[in-house]
């Protein structure tokens, strides 16, 4: 995963927000999704956890587990 803060340019004029993941410098959810998910990468567990038979709160916990985002002590 590339570091997002390695393109800092200091100028004397006004700051202009520039999102490096989009070709036009705009923040979009599509650019974030594309960055974190490889295009065409199969997700075998996605269909299992996002089913209507699993309670949404449990689905979120499973999603965090599969993405390594579940905080532990």
C-alpha positions as CSV (number, residue, x, y, z in Angstrom):
1,X,0.0,0.0,0.0
2,X,1.6,3.3,-1.1
3,X,2.0,6.1,1.5
4,X,-0.5,8.9,0.8
5,X,1.5,11.7,2.4
6,X,4.7,11.6,0.3
7,X,3.6,14.3,-2.2
8,X,3.6,17.5,0.0
9,X,4.5,20.6,-1.9
10,X,4.9,23.9,0.1
11,X,4.0,27.1,-1.7
12,X,3.3,30.7,-0.7
13,X,-0.1,30.9,-2.5
14,X,-3.4,29.5,-1.3
15,X,-3.8,25.9,-0.5
16,X,-5.7,23.8,-3.0
17,X,-7.0,20.3,-1.9
18,X,-5.7,17.6,-4.2
19,X,-6.7,14.0,-3.8
20,X,-3.9,11.9,-5.4
21,X,-6.1,8.8,-5.9
22,X,-8.2,10.6,-8.5
23,X,-6.9,11.9,-11.9
24,X,-8.7,15.2,-11.4
25,X,-7.7,15.7,-7.7
26,X,-11.2,15.2,-6.3
27,X,-12.1,13.0,-3.4
28,X,-14.6,10.3,-4.5
29,X,-15.7,7.1,-2.8
30,X,-15.0,5.3,-6.0
31,X,-11.3,6.3,-5.9
32,X,-11.1,5.0,-2.3
33,X,-12.8,1.8,-3.1
34,X,-10.5,1.2,-6.1
35,X,-7.5,1.9,-3.9
36,X,-8.4,-0.6,-1.2
37,X,-9.9,-3.3,-3.4
38,X,-7.9,-4.7,-6.3
39,X,-10.1,-4.7,-9.4
40,X,-11.3,-8.2,-10.2
41,X,-10.0,-9.8,-7.0
42,X,-12.5,-12.4,-6.0
43,X,-14.0,-12.2,-2.6
44,X,-15.1,-15.6,-1.6
45,X,-16.3,-14.7,1.9
46,X,-18.3,-11.6,0.9
47,X,-21.4,-13.5,-0.3
48,X,-21.4,-15.6,2.9
49,X,-21.3,-12.7,5.4
50,X,-23.6,-10.3,3.5
51,X,-26.5,-12.7,3.5
52,X,-29.9,-11.9,5.0
53,X,-29.6,-14.9,7.4
54,X,-26.9,-13.2,9.4
55,X,-27.6,-10.3,11.8
56,X,-26.1,-7.0,10.5
57,X,-24.1,-6.4,13.7
58,X,-22.5,-9.8,13.4
59,X,-21.8,-9.2,9.7
60,X,-19.9,-6.0,10.6
61,X,-17.8,-7.9,13.1
62,X,-17.0,-10.6,10.5
63,X,-16.1,-7.9,8.0
64,X,-13.7,-6.3,10.5
65,X,-12.1,-9.7,11.2
66,X,-11.5,-10.5,7.5
67,X,-10.0,-7.0,7.0
68,X,-7.8,-7.1,10.1
69,X,-9.7,-4.1,11.6
70,X,-11.1,-5.7,14.7
71,X,-9.5,-3.9,17.7
72,X,-8.0,-6.3,20.2
73,X,-6.2,-5.8,23.5
